[in-house]
Amino acid sequence: MRRESLDALIVCGNQYAGFEGAVFYVSGFEIVHRYVYVLIPLEGEPTLVFPREARWIGDKAKPWVKDQVWPDVPGHWLAERASERKWKRVAVYGMNFVMAVRDYRELAKASFELVPFDTTFDMVRAVKSEEELVEVRDAMDIILDGFWALVAAYEPGKTEAEIMAPAVERFFARGAGPRMMNILLSGTHGEAEAAFKVPGNRVVAENDLLLYSLEVTGTGCYWVEFSRRSFAEKSARERKRWRTPILKRWKRRASSCVPVNSPAMSTRESLKNLRNMALRLGTSRATALAPPCSNIRPSERRATSFSRKT
């Protein structure tokens, strides 16, 4: 904040999946419904700013930010606070995608400058501490637990929702709460439709392709995603016959690409290599090949085939 010459930062969050984590990160408050802002001044203590209608929603004793207010129009309260303290530059995280229109209008007509802060804030959060990595790994462990429950539930004749249900049960039991987004890409005869959807009442046949995309957090509110193509065992054997030549052609093409990433490289090093290659070749010709990244064991990096015994 000092580097950007900011007087304060407003962090916005709401109940939309993935938009609640920033508030938890800076205040410890878990959004249950509606939205909330965290005002972080360069000097002084932060304040949780709730809309008045959210007074009885969420555990207000849980966050470590104890200064809390419930104005009728949060944007008006924020604008007055900034004017009282003669702030000149106020950054906002979530101004375009999260902040309520009525609050933005109040801030936009104030005398101070509003500074979009999404990229800077996200880059700061991208650097994970050892404590945070424990939470990320916990979330991945939860999602794998649910995935294998889904595999065990598979049976032709069940609906897409019935196959999904045991995974959701594991997610909720292990602390994901409402922070999950479980969708499905599916189709008949080994093919998939062109859009993800909510698992519904469509009955699954033995030759259907299923790709459940599972996204959850643990109690630490760190999102992870896990997806695997899934076939019935017979269909998987049939696909292996045409999949093998395709993989061989892909490997030949991949061998001619310039590697810019490896598991030992940091993100900064990888991006630097990619940028340098793009400058040499021209961005229209640059091709980057990164190794697959996953938090599961190598033996699990494959499509999953369902056995009738499972």
Buried (B, 14 or more C-beta within 10 A) or exposed (E): BEEEEBBBBBBBBBBEBEBBBBBBBBBBBBBBEBBBBBBBBEEEEBBBBBBEEBEEBBEBEEBEBEEBBBBEBBBBBBBEBBEEEEBEBBBBBBBEEBBBEEBBEBBEEBEBEBBEBBEBBEEEBEEEEEEBEBBBBBBBBBBBBBBBBBBEBBBBEBBBBBBBBBBBEBBBEBBBBBBBBBBBBBBEEBEBEEEBEEBEEBEBEBBBBBBBBBBBBBBBBBBBEBBBBBBBEBBBEEBEEEEEEEEEEEEEEEEEEEBBBEEEBEEEEBBEBBEEBBEEEEEEEBBBEEEEEEEEEEEEEEBBBBEEEE
